[in-house]
Amino acid sequence: MNVLGISCYFHDAAATLVSDGRVVAAAEEERFTRKKHDNRFPELAIGYCLREAGLKASDIDLVCFYEKPLLKLERVLLQGRRWQAMPRALVKRQLSQMMHEHLFPEEVLREKTGYEGRVVYTEHHLAHAASAYYISGFDDAAVLTVDGVGERASTAIFTAAGNSLQKMQEIRYPHSLGLLYSTVTAFLGFKVNNDEYKVMGLASYGRPRYVDKIHQLITFNGDGSFRLDLDYFSFMYDNRRMYSGKFIELFGPPRVPEGPITQYHMDLAASLQHLLEEAMVRLGNLLYAKTGSDNVCLAGGVALNCVANSRFMKHTPFKRVSVQPAAGDAGGSMGAAMYAYYTLCGDRPRPEEHSTLLGPWYSNGEIRGFLDSVGATYTEYDEETICRKTAELIHGNKIVGWFQGRMEFGPRALGSRSILANPCNPEMKDILNARVKFREDFRPFAPAVLAEKAREYFDLDFDSPYMLFIADVKPGMAKLIPSVTHTDNTARVQTVSRRENPIFYRLIEEFGRISGVPVVINTSFNIRGEPIVCTCEDAYNCFMKTDIDFLVMGNYLIEKEV
């Protein structure tokens, strides 16, 4: 049984293929088009999934779309009627866009792929919930999904057992933690649906001095739910600005994009982050009271906020927390495919484990053929030697592009499409931000550490393979790994196991043997404004136009000509 899941038309379009219960391929459209957060119909991602599985469109038994367009249309129509200040041109444009393509993804699918079979639709938040629960390994769980907005809901809670998912409660648009966070993101001069993680990083440099003001934007109910004070927001009726004049009266003039970042901006970010964490804990306690489950699954774009995830884990009664690695809309394609497979195709056993390494891969022969075609200077080594050579380069403070195996699915590079560097060098953070990533100097970098050594360096008592939680750096260890220790003495940790990523594990192990520290800086293989690299060509182009010192692809070490 082959089931294809599709998400698109808002941001981060993607496709996922589930065959006989196993996720065999998944990828975001942006990785192929090289347009960051590409929201168009994922024609190239679908093509990749079919090629990876050796299938044609006619071999697909069922396709599931990650939301219900008619429900979204209803919300847009009601939105236009309720907020009559909304310009008629905006309503007309929204409706025109939906009628042109967004309302009929089934027809676009058939036109683009030739697929003639059955197409079904699931609700947006149900797709998020399914994406988290079915890969969790739990036999039962509570599920919390939080984002900007789906069709109507911005937040939903579910109970899950076996293959069944049942929605218990939802909070509807425009009352949304995701849109609240995005509004302040825009006010701070960053891009909505793109830079929220920058605000999370910036918050560590500030103090929550303005929590009382932030609390004026939202009211918490006794049961943990919430409502926004809509007088402070304009996203309901204005696509040019998310905050109203009343918001500016409360917080002052907004920061100009690319303008100076002041202590006020840092403190406002810290206040927003504090409120988000409080809201997530309130929702978690509500969810636990309703379900009594020891297990909880998180998904939706807000679940990518690793600081909030960590506070959720510490301050709610749940004993085990599982977060979907592709928690945003891209992961909705996986949820759609898995929900359709496990609920519409009969009662079937769920997978015992999950990997994010679901994207394209390239053999050593293919890599060598590409390198020869561009006249690259390279040396071939066996796997053991390539890991040792790379570790030596990193220890010598060289920056290395690392391109191995299948590309990751989701927003984090986890050792397949990564830029690696020496965490022991206190200057490396600034070097990477300025010379390679071309991004703001306050942005932190994540440590990748051997799983069995993580507790020596970080206050972490569970595995964190997807960079979805933060941990305090243990006393005395910050001086050993200064470039992955954030200003608040935390780190967004990736634990690496030999089973999940053997070659990346071997590299870190070799670096530990040389340096005494089994930790490397791991950041995504891309530059600001571009998607993570996908192909050999993408990696080589990024290598050549940045100050990355060496590129490792498969068994090949590539140098720049002097």
N, C-alpha and C positions, 0 to 999 in steps of 0.2 A: 504494500500500500504506500503510494507516494503522495504526499500532501505538500503543497506550496503555500507559504504565507507571504503576504505583501503588505508593506506600509509605505505610504507616500502622501504627497500633496500638502503637508504642513512643514515639516523639516525632517532631515535625516531619513530619506527614503531608503528602503532595504528589502531584501528577499531572503527567505529561509526555506530550505527543503528538508522535510522529515520523511525518511524512508523506513518503514517497519519500526517506527518508534524512535529511531536514532536521527539526530540532527547531523546530516551529512555535509551540508554547506550553508553558509550564511555570509552576507556581505552587504555593506552600504553602497549605494549608487555613487556617492561622492568619490569613492576610491578609484572608480573607473573613469568618471567624467572630469575629475580633478577640480570640481566646483564644490567648495566646502559647504556642508549641510545641504547638499542638493536635494530638493524635495520633489523632483519630477518623477514620473512613472519609472520604476527601476528596471528598465528594459535590459540594461547591461548586467545588472546584478542577477536577474533571472537567468539570462543566458549563461552566466558563470555557473550558477547552481546546477543547471541542466548538464553542462559539460562535465562538471566535477563528478556527477553521478552517472554519466554515460547515458543520459536519457534524452528523449525528444519531448516536445510539448504534449504529444499524444499519449505519452507514458504516464502523465500526471493523472491521478484519480480524482483529486479534489483541490480546489484553490480557495483559500480563505483570506478575505480582506480584513484589516485590523480595526476597522470602525464601520459605523453605519451612516452613510452619507445623508440619508433622508432625515435622520435625527439631527445631524449638524445643520442641514438646511432649515429645519424648523427653528433651531436656536437662532440662526442668523435673522430669520424673518421676525421672530419675537423681539430680538435685540433692536431691530430697526423700528418696531412699533413702540417699544418701551422708551427708548432714548431718541425722541424725535429731533433732538439737536444734531443727531447724526446726519451728516451731509447726504443728500440724495445721491450724489455722484459716488460716494463710498458704498452705499447699499447696492447701487446699480452694478458697480465693479465687482463686488463680492458675489452677487447673484450670477452675473455674467460668467465669472470664473467657474463657479460651481456647475452651471448648466453646460458650459463648454466641455468640461472633462471630469471635474472632481466628482460630479454626481453619478457618473457612469463608468467607474473603473473597470467593470466587467467588459464593456465594449472596447475599451482601450486595450485590455489584456488580450482579447481575441484578435484585435487588429495587429498588435505588435508581435504576438507569438504564434498565432494560428490555433491556440487552444480552443477546443470545442466542448469541453466537459462542464461539470457542475461547479458553480461559484457560490460561496456562502459568505456571510458577513457576521462579525462579532463586534460587540461594543468595545470601544477604545480601552476603557479601564479593565474590562474583562481580559482583553489581550495582554495588558500589562501584568495582571494578576497571574494569568496562565504562564507567561514567560518566566515569572519568578518561581511559582510553586512547582511546576513539572520538572524543573531541573534541581530542586532543592534537596532531594533525597529523603524528604520528610514523608511519613505516612499520613500525617494530618498537620494542619497549620492554620494560623490566622494569617491573613494577607492584607497589607496596606499599600495602596497605590496613590501617589500624590504627584501632580504635575500642574501645568498651566490650565489646560482645559482639553477635554476630549470632545464628544458630541455635546454633552451638557454638563457632565460631572467634572470636577477638578480634583476630587478626593473620593476614594471609595474603600470600604472595608468588606472583606470576604471571609468566609470560613471554608476550609478545604479538608476533604478526607477521601482517601483512595484517589479516584480520578474525577471526583466531583468538586466543583467550585460554586458556591452560593453567595450572591451579594447580599449583605445585611443592611448597609446604609451607605448613602453618598451625600456629598456636599456639592452643590451645583454652582456653575458660573453665574455671576462674576466673582463669587466669593472663592478665592484661590490663593493658596500659599505660593504657588509657582508664579502667578502674575504679580503678587505683592513683591516677591524677590526680584522679578524682572523689572518692575517699575522703579525700584531703587537702583537697580543696575543701570537703567537708562539715565536716571537722575545723576548718577556718578560718572556719566560720560562714556559708558561702555555699551557694547552692542547687545541687544536683547536676543535671547535664544542662541547666544554664542559665548558671551563673556561672564556669565553668572559665576563660573568657577574662579574668575579673577577676583570678584568681590569676596568670595570665600577666602582666598589667599590674602587679600588686602586686609581682611578683618583681623588677622593675627597681629598686625602692626598697630591696631587701635585698641581703645578701651570702650566698653559699651556705655558711654556717657549719655546717650540719647534714647535709652530704652523707653523712658516715659513718653517721649514724643512718638516713637515708633508704635507704642501701644495705642496711641490715638487713632491709628489706622485700622485697628482690628479689635473685635470683641470676642472673648472666649466664653463659651457657654459652659454650664456646669458639667455637661457630659463629655467635654473635650472638643466638641465641634466649634466652629468659629464663623464670624461674619465680618466682612470688610465694611468700613465706612466709605461708601462710594462717592461721597463728596470730594474725597482727596484724589480720585482717579478719573482718567478720561479714556482709558483703553476701550471702554464699552462703545464709544461713539466717535473716536478720533484715532486714525491710524498714523498720525504724525507725531503724537506725543502721548505717553501713557499716564502722566500725572497732570493734575488740574492746577489752576491758580491757587487754590486753597492749600495744596501740597507745597507750593513754592512759598506761600506765606508762612508755613510751619517750619520749613527747612532751609529757606533762603534760596539764592540763585543756584541753578544746576551747574555742575562742572562742564566745561567745554571739552568735547572729545579731544584726546591727545594733549590736553592742557596739564598744568602742574597738579600733582596730587598732594593735598595738604593733610595736616593732622585731623582736621575736621572730617575730611572724606574717609580717612582710616577709622575714625571713631564712629562715623555713621555706618560704615560697613560692619564694624564690630557689633553695633547695636542691632542691625538687621539680622546678622547671623545669630545673635543671642535669642532674638524673638523666634526665628525659624526653629532653633533647637528646642525652645520651650514648647512651641506648637507641635512638633513631632513627638515629643515626650507625652504631651496631653493626649494626642491621638493614639499613641501606643498604649497608654493606660486605659483609654476607652475601649480599645480593641481587646485588650486582655480581659477586661471586665465582662465583655460580651461573649468571649469565646473560652476563656480559661485554658487555652492551649499554651504549652511551653515553647512552641515553635512559632516563628513569625517570618514571613517573606515580605520583602520590600521591593517596589518597582515604581516606575514613573520617573520623570526627569529629576525631581527633587531627591530621589534616592541616590543620585550621583554626588550629593553633598556629603563627603566622607566625614566631615567634622560632626554634622548632625547625626549621621549613622552611629558614630562612636558614642555620642551622648545618649542616643536612643538605646543602645545596647546596655549602657551603664545604669540608666535611670528608669527603665521599665522592667516589669517582672519576668519578661521572657528569658528563657535559658539558652535558646539557640536562635540566631538571626542569620538569614540567608538573603543576600542582596543580588538581584539580577545584574551581571556585569555590563550588559547593554540595556541599562534601565530606561533610557529614553525611547523615542519613537522608533528608532531602528529595531530595538528589541521587540517592538510590537509585532513585527513580521514573524518572529520566532513564537511569540505567544499565540498569534493567530493560527499558525501551522500546528502547534502542539495542542491547542484547544480543540481544533477540528479533528485531529487524529484521535485524541483520547476521549472525546465526548460524542463525536458523531460517527466514529468508525468502530464502535464496539468497545467492550471493556478489555483493555490491553495493559500489560505490565509496563511501568514507567522506567526510564533509564536510571541506573544506579550511580552514574557519575556524568559529569559534564565538562567539556573543554571549550574555551573561547577560540581555539585555533581552528577556524572553520573557513578561512578564506583561501585565495589562490596560493599555489606553491610552484617552485621552479626547480627542476633537477639541475645537478651540476653541469650536465651537458648543455642544457638550455642557457644556463648562466654563462658558461664559457663561450657559447656561440654569440651571445649578446656582446660580451666583452671584446671578442675578436672583431665584431662588426663595427665597434666604435674606436678601435685601436687603443684600448685601455692597456695600461702597464700593470701586470698582475703576476702573482706567484701562486701556484697550487700546492696545498698541503693536505695531509690526511686530517681527520677530525680532531684527533688528540693534539696534533701540532698546531692547528689553526686556533684552538682554544688557548694553548700556551702562548703562542705569539700575540694573540689579542690581549691576553692578560698582561703580558709584558709591556705592550704599548700603553694600555690604560695606566699601569703602574708608573710609566714614564711620563704621565700627564698628557698623553695624546688623546684626542677625541675620536671615537670610532663609530662609524655607521654600521649597524649590525642587522643583516638581512638573512633570515634563516626560516626554512619550513613554511608552514601555512600562516597567512596573515590573520591577525586577531580580529574578532568581531566585537565591535563596541568601541568606545572612545579612548580606551587606554592601550598603549603599547606595552606588551607584557613579555618582551624578549624575543619577538619574531621580527618586528619592524621598529627597532629601537636605536637611539643614540646613547652610547655608553661612555662613562668618564669616571675619573678617580674621585671618590667621595672624601678622601683623606686630605686633599688639597683645599685649603680654605678659600682660595681664589677661584676655584673651578665653577662655582655657581654663577659668579659675575661674568666669567669668560664665556660660559655657554649662553647665557642670556644675551650678551652683547654681540658675540662673534658668530654664533651658530643659529640660535632661535630667533634673533632679532625681535625681542619682546621686552616687556617692562622688567625693571631690575628687582621689583619686589616678588616676582614669581618664584616659588620654591621648586625643588626637584625631589623626586622620590627615590628612596633606596630599594634596591632589589637585594634580598638577603637569603642565604640558604635557610630553608624552613627550620631545620633542627638547630640553627644558631641564632634565630631571631630573638629568642628570649634573653640572650646574653646582652643584646644591644637595645632592645625596646621593651617597654612595659606592655607586653602582648601575650595573652594566654590562649590564643586560638590562631589558626592559620588565616592568612589574608592574601590569597593568591591573585586578587583582582584590583588591588589599590583602592579599596572601598571603605577603609577605616584608617583613622590616625591612631598613633600611639606616642606616649611620652618616650623620649630618648632617656635611657637609664643614666643615673649619676656617673659622671666620669667618662661616658662614651661620646658625648658631643665633641670633645676635643679630638677624638679619633675619626669621626665622620662629620666634620663641620659643614660640608657642602650639601648634606641632605638633612641637616638639623635646622628646622624653621625657627623664626625669631622667637616663637613661644615654646621652644624646646620640644616640639612634636615633629613627627615625620609621617608621611602617607606611605605606609609600608607595603611592599610586595614580597610575600614569602614564596620562594621558588623550590619546588620539589623535583627530585630526579625523575619521578614517574611522569609528571605533567609536562616537563620541558627539559629533557635530558641534556641537550647540548648547551642550553643557557645555564643550567645547573653546573655543568662541567666547567664552563668558563668562569663562573663566580667562584667555584671551588679552587680553580687554578689561581685566580687573583688572590684568594685568601691564603693560599700556600706561599705566594710571593710576598704579600704585604702584611700578612697576619690578620687581615680584616676581610671576612667573607661577604663583603657588601660592595655593590657598584651603583653609581648613579644610572638610573634608567629613565630616559625621557623619550617621548614619541619621535619617530623619524619623520620630521617635517619641519617647516619653518612657519612662522606666524602667517596666518591667513590661508594656508594650504592644508589639504587633507593629509593624513598619514600616507606614506608611500605604499604602493601596492605592487608594482612590477619592477623588474630589473632596471628598466629605463628610468622610472620614477626615482629609484634609489640613487642611481648614478648621476642623474641631473641634480638632485639635491646635494649630493656629495661635492660635485664640481662647482656649484655656485655658493657654497658656504665655506667656512673655515674648519670643517670636519677634516681631520688629518688623514685618516685611513678609512677605507670601506672594506668590510668583510661580507661577501655574498657566498653562501654555501661554503665550499672548501677553498675559496679564492680570496687572497689578500690583495686589494687594489691600492695603488699609490698614485699620487698626483705627480705629473712630470715637473721637474724643477726648471 
